[in-house]
């Protein structure tokens, strides 16, 4: 997780997460229903 945060610090990353822990440090979270 730390490697991803440092390697992509100045980039946009799209993550599909099934656990809340995965997105706790995200700057922006978009929740989709029936997506």
Jmol script that loads the backbone (N, CA, C; Angstrom):
load data "model"
ATOM      1  N   UNK A   1       0.822  -1.186   0.000  1.00  0.00           N
ATOM      2  CA  UNK A   1       0.000   0.000   0.000  1.00  0.00           C
ATOM      3  C   UNK A   1       0.870   1.255   0.000  1.00  0.00           C
ATOM      4  N   UNK A   2       1.909   1.284   0.820  1.00  0.00           N
ATOM      5  CA  UNK A   2       2.784   2.454   0.874  1.00  0.00           C
ATOM      6  C   UNK A   2       3.521   2.658  -0.439  1.00  0.00           C
ATOM      7  N   UNK A   3       3.895   1.573  -1.090  1.00  0.00           N
ATOM      8  CA  UNK A   3       4.585   1.673  -2.377  1.00  0.00           C
ATOM      9  C   UNK A   3       3.675   2.320  -3.408  1.00  0.00           C
ATOM     10  N   UNK A   4       2.435   1.913  -3.437  1.00  0.00           N
ATOM     11  CA  UNK A   4       1.468   2.494  -4.380  1.00  0.00           C
ATOM     12  C   UNK A   4       1.286   3.981  -4.093  1.00  0.00           C
ATOM     13  N   UNK A   5       1.194   4.344  -2.834  1.00  0.00           N
ATOM     14  CA  UNK A   5       0.991   5.747  -2.471  1.00  0.00           C
ATOM     15  C   UNK A   5       2.167   6.620  -2.893  1.00  0.00           C
ATOM     16  N   UNK A   6       3.381   6.121  -2.766  1.00  0.00           N
ATOM     17  CA  UNK A   6       4.546   6.925  -3.144  1.00  0.00           C
ATOM     18  C   UNK A   6       4.791   6.897  -4.651  1.00  0.00           C
ATOM     19  N   UNK A   7       4.578   5.766  -5.273  1.00  0.00           N
ATOM     20  CA  UNK A   7       4.829   5.645  -6.713  1.00  0.00           C
ATOM     21  C   UNK A   7       3.828   6.454  -7.536  1.00  0.00           C
ATOM     22  N   UNK A   8       2.596   6.563  -7.057  1.00  0.00           N
ATOM     23  CA  UNK A   8       1.546   7.261  -7.794  1.00  0.00           C
ATOM     24  C   UNK A   8       1.077   8.516  -7.060  1.00  0.00           C
ATOM     25  N   UNK A   9       1.956   9.136  -6.324  1.00  0.00           N
ATOM     26  CA  UNK A   9       1.590  10.289  -5.491  1.00  0.00           C
ATOM     27  C   UNK A   9       1.022  11.453  -6.295  1.00  0.00           C
ATOM     28  N   UNK A  10       1.519  11.673  -7.499  1.00  0.00           N
ATOM     29  CA  UNK A  10       1.057  12.809  -8.297  1.00  0.00           C
ATOM     30  C   UNK A  10       0.217  12.380  -9.496  1.00  0.00           C
ATOM     31  N   UNK A  11      -0.431  11.233  -9.370  1.00  0.00           N
ATOM     32  CA  UNK A  11      -1.232  10.697 -10.468  1.00  0.00           C
ATOM     33  C   UNK A  11      -2.625  10.304  -9.969  1.00  0.00           C
ATOM     34  N   UNK A  12      -3.526  10.153 -10.912  1.00  0.00           N
ATOM     35  CA  UNK A  12      -4.866   9.672 -10.593  1.00  0.00           C
ATOM     36  C   UNK A  12      -4.872   8.158 -10.657  1.00  0.00           C
ATOM     37  N   UNK A  13      -5.391   7.530  -9.608  1.00  0.00           N
ATOM     38  CA  UNK A  13      -5.456   6.072  -9.538  1.00  0.00           C
ATOM     39  C   UNK A  13      -6.909   5.673  -9.310  1.00  0.00           C
ATOM     40  N   UNK A  14      -7.416   4.768 -10.128  1.00  0.00           N
ATOM     41  CA  UNK A  14      -8.764   4.239  -9.958  1.00  0.00           C
ATOM     42  C   UNK A  14      -8.634   2.882  -9.288  1.00  0.00           C
ATOM     43  N   UNK A  15      -9.285   2.737  -8.138  1.00  0.00           N
ATOM     44  CA  UNK A  15      -9.206   1.505  -7.364  1.00  0.00           C
ATOM     45  C   UNK A  15     -10.606   0.958  -7.150  1.00  0.00           C
ATOM     46  N   UNK A  16     -10.783  -0.309  -7.401  1.00  0.00           N
ATOM     47  CA  UNK A  16     -12.039  -0.986  -7.078  1.00  0.00           C
ATOM     48  C   UNK A  16     -11.797  -1.711  -5.764  1.00  0.00           C
ATOM     49  N   UNK A  17     -12.505  -1.292  -4.728  1.00  0.00           N
ATOM     50  CA  UNK A  17     -12.245  -1.822  -3.391  1.00  0.00           C
ATOM     51  C   UNK A  17     -13.464  -2.540  -2.835  1.00  0.00           C
ATOM     52  N   UNK A  18     -13.202  -3.630  -2.179  1.00  0.00           N
ATOM     53  CA  UNK A  18     -14.258  -4.380  -1.508  1.00  0.00           C
ATOM     54  C   UNK A  18     -14.192  -4.183   0.000  1.00  0.00           C
ATOM     55  N   UNK A  19     -13.087  -3.623   0.467  1.00  0.00           N
ATOM     56  CA  UNK A  19     -12.908  -3.379   1.896  1.00  0.00           C
ATOM     57  C   UNK A  19     -12.658  -1.892   2.125  1.00  0.00           C
ATOM     58  N   UNK A  20     -13.254  -1.361   3.161  1.00  0.00           N
ATOM     59  CA  UNK A  20     -13.117   0.054   3.482  1.00  0.00           C
ATOM     60  C   UNK A  20     -11.661   0.401   3.777  1.00  0.00           C
ATOM     61  N   UNK A  21     -10.939  -0.496   4.391  1.00  0.00           N
ATOM     62  CA  UNK A  21      -9.537  -0.255   4.742  1.00  0.00           C
ATOM     63  C   UNK A  21      -8.707   0.142   3.523  1.00  0.00           C
ATOM     64  N   UNK A  22      -9.046  -0.380   2.369  1.00  0.00           N
ATOM     65  CA  UNK A  22      -8.296  -0.104   1.141  1.00  0.00           C
ATOM     66  C   UNK A  22      -8.381   1.363   0.734  1.00  0.00           C
ATOM     67  N   UNK A  23      -9.468   2.025   1.048  1.00  0.00           N
ATOM     68  CA  UNK A  23      -9.679   3.398   0.572  1.00  0.00           C
ATOM     69  C   UNK A  23      -9.631   4.450   1.680  1.00  0.00           C
ATOM     70  N   UNK A  24      -9.205   4.081   2.855  1.00  0.00           N
ATOM     71  CA  UNK A  24      -9.194   5.020   3.976  1.00  0.00           C
ATOM     72  C   UNK A  24      -8.329   6.247   3.724  1.00  0.00           C
ATOM     73  N   UNK A  25      -7.264   6.113   2.978  1.00  0.00           N
ATOM     74  CA  UNK A  25      -6.362   7.240   2.745  1.00  0.00           C
ATOM     75  C   UNK A  25      -6.640   7.959   1.423  1.00  0.00           C
ATOM     76  N   UNK A  26      -7.718   7.615   0.773  1.00  0.00           N
ATOM     77  CA  UNK A  26      -8.041   8.229  -0.520  1.00  0.00           C
ATOM     78  C   UNK A  26      -8.460   9.687  -0.348  1.00  0.00           C
ATOM     79  N   UNK A  27      -8.136  10.519  -1.330  1.00  0.00           N
ATOM     80  CA  UNK A  27      -8.551  11.920  -1.324  1.00  0.00           C
ATOM     81  C   UNK A  27     -10.009  12.069  -1.745  1.00  0.00           C
ATOM     82  N   UNK A  28     -10.474  11.167  -2.602  1.00  0.00           N
ATOM     83  CA  UNK A  28     -11.836  11.224  -3.121  1.00  0.00           C
ATOM     84  C   UNK A  28     -12.362   9.807  -3.269  1.00  0.00           C
ATOM     85  N   UNK A  29     -13.585   9.577  -2.795  1.00  0.00           N
ATOM     86  CA  UNK A  29     -14.217   8.261  -2.909  1.00  0.00           C
ATOM     87  C   UNK A  29     -15.548   8.435  -3.622  1.00  0.00           C
ATOM     88  N   UNK A  30     -15.764   7.648  -4.663  1.00  0.00           N
ATOM     89  CA  UNK A  30     -17.028   7.657  -5.396  1.00  0.00           C
ATOM     90  C   UNK A  30     -17.666   6.286  -5.211  1.00  0.00           C
ATOM     91  N   UNK A  31     -18.898   6.269  -4.727  1.00  0.00           N
ATOM     92  CA  UNK A  31     -19.615   5.020  -4.489  1.00  0.00           C
ATOM     93  C   UNK A  31     -20.632   4.838  -5.606  1.00  0.00           C
ATOM     94  N   UNK A  32     -20.604   3.667  -6.222  1.00  0.00           N
ATOM     95  CA  UNK A  32     -21.537   3.375  -7.314  1.00  0.00           C
ATOM     96  C   UNK A  32     -22.494   2.271  -6.883  1.00  0.00           C
ATOM     97  N   UNK A  33     -23.755   2.457  -7.152  1.00  0.00           N
ATOM     98  CA  UNK A  33     -24.751   1.417  -6.926  1.00  0.00           C
ATOM     99  C   UNK A  33     -25.116   0.817  -8.269  1.00  0.00           C
ATOM    100  N   UNK A  34     -25.253  -0.470  -8.299  1.00  0.00           N
ATOM    101  CA  UNK A  34     -25.622  -1.184  -9.523  1.00  0.00           C
ATOM    102  C   UNK A  34     -24.660  -0.878 -10.660  1.00  0.00           C
ATOM    103  N   UNK A  35     -23.419  -0.581 -10.313  1.00  0.00           N
ATOM    104  CA  UNK A  35     -22.449  -0.148 -11.297  1.00  0.00           C
ATOM    105  C   UNK A  35     -21.834  -1.236 -12.069  1.00  0.00           C
TER     106      UNK A  35
END
end "model"
wireframe off; spacefill off
backbone 0.3
color backbone group
